[in-house]
Amino acid sequence: MTTSGRISQSAFDGSRLRVILLLDLYEGAQEQFLDAYEHMRNKVASVPGHISDQLCQSIENPSQWLITSEWESAPPFLAWVNSEEHVETVRPMHSCVRDTRSMRYSIIRETRPDRPLTSEAATAGLQSAVRVGDGVARHALTFTVKPGSESKVAELLAGYQSPKAQVDDTTRLRRTSLFMHGNRVVRAVEVEGDLLAALRHVARQPEVRAVEEAINPYLEQDRDLTDPDSARVFFTRAALPAVHHVAAGRPEPAGLRRHALYYPAVRGRGIDLARFLAQQDEAAADDPDSPVHASTVFQRDDIVVRLVDVTGELDLDPLAALGIKGPGKAAELERLLDGAAIGVEGALDSERNLNRLLAHADMLHVTDRSAADS
C-alpha cells in the first residue's frame, strides 16, 4: 500500500522468487520419492528462469520433506508450474505424498559473505519496496464444458447453496465470483487468511460436492473428485493464478459492479498481455476520474482474465473498461490479443471495433456472492 492508501500486489516487479514446497510422505515411500525427485530436478534445471533448488528432510519427523527453489522472477516460475509439462513431471510423486503445501515469496533482503550489503550486486533482483496488501488472497479456477451444455451448467452453478463463510479462527471466505465465456467457466475466490485451508473447506461441503458431481457429465476434461490423483490433476490444470491486483486508495464508491473480461492472447504472449493490463490498471488506480476502482488480473498460458470493479456501465468508457486508456494502448493490446479467438478481428482504432471487443470480452455473470450473502 502506498502513502495514498493504494493497494498493489504484483508478480511483475522483477524480484527474484523463492518457492517453498512442504511435503508429508507416506511411510515407506522415501526411496520412491527420491527417484521421482531426481527425474523432476533434471527437468526443472533446464527451465528458463530457474536458478537453483534444494531437497531437505526434517530432522524431527522423517516423513516431512521440503523442496525450496529460487527463480529469476515470478513469471517464469508461473509459466512452468502451470504447464502440461509440469503436470506430467510431478505425476510420479503423487503416490508418495500424503499432503503438500506450496508458498511463493519475493526476496526482499539477502545476506551473503561474498557481497557487501550496500553493493549493487547485493541488491540486484530484490523486491524494491515492501508490499502492504488488504489481507485477502485471490485465486481462480477455469475449465471448459461441452458445447451445448452452457445454459445447463450456468443454471447448476448459480443454484448451489453457499458454504459457511467462516473456515476457522483465522480464515474466512470473503467472496466468490463466477462467470462464463462461451463454454469456458471462471470461478474467482477471495479469502481472508489461509487460501489452501479455505479451498479444502469448500471442497468438503456437501452442497458444493453435489454441484460438482452434477456438472461432471458436462465437463470436457473428465475428472473423479473421489480419486485424489484425478482431483489433483484437474485442479492443477484448472488453476488460474492471480498475477496482479490493485485497488485505488480513494474511498470505495457506492454502486460498484463486478465484471470479468476475457482476453485470449496471441500464442506465447499470455504473460506479456497480463503484464500490459497490470500496468494499465496501476495507472487507472491513480486516476480519480477512472471508473475502474479495483482490478485483478489472472493468467495461465494464453488465458488472461481481468476482474474489474467499476462504477457505471462498461460502455460509458470502453477504453478504461478494457484497460487501454492512453496513446498507443489500443494498438498495443491489438498486438497481444488473439482477436480471431474472441471474434473481433481488425484494428482497434474505431469506436465500433472497441465496442465490439468490449461486448465480446465481457463474460456472462453467473453468480457473485460475498460473505454477507452466506
Secondary structure, 3 states (H helix, E strand, C coil): CCCCCCEEEECCCCCCEEEEEEEEECCCCHHHHHHHHHHHHHHHCCCCCEEEEEEEECCCCCCEEEEEEEECCHHHHHHHHCCHHHHHHHHHHCCCEEEEEEEEEECCCCCCCCCCCCCHHHHCCCCCCCCCCCCEEEEEEEEEECCCCHHHHHHHHHCCCCCCCECCCCCEEEEEEEEEECCEEEEEEEEECCHHHHHHHHHHCHHHHHHHHHHHHHECCCCCCCCHHHHHHHHHHHEEEEEEEEECCCCCCCCCEEEEEEEEECCCCHHHHHHHHHHHHHHHHCCCCCCEEEEEEEEECCEEEEEEEECCCHHHCHHHHHCCCCCCHHHHHHHHECHHHHCCCCCCCCHHHHHHHHHHHECEEEEEEEHHHC
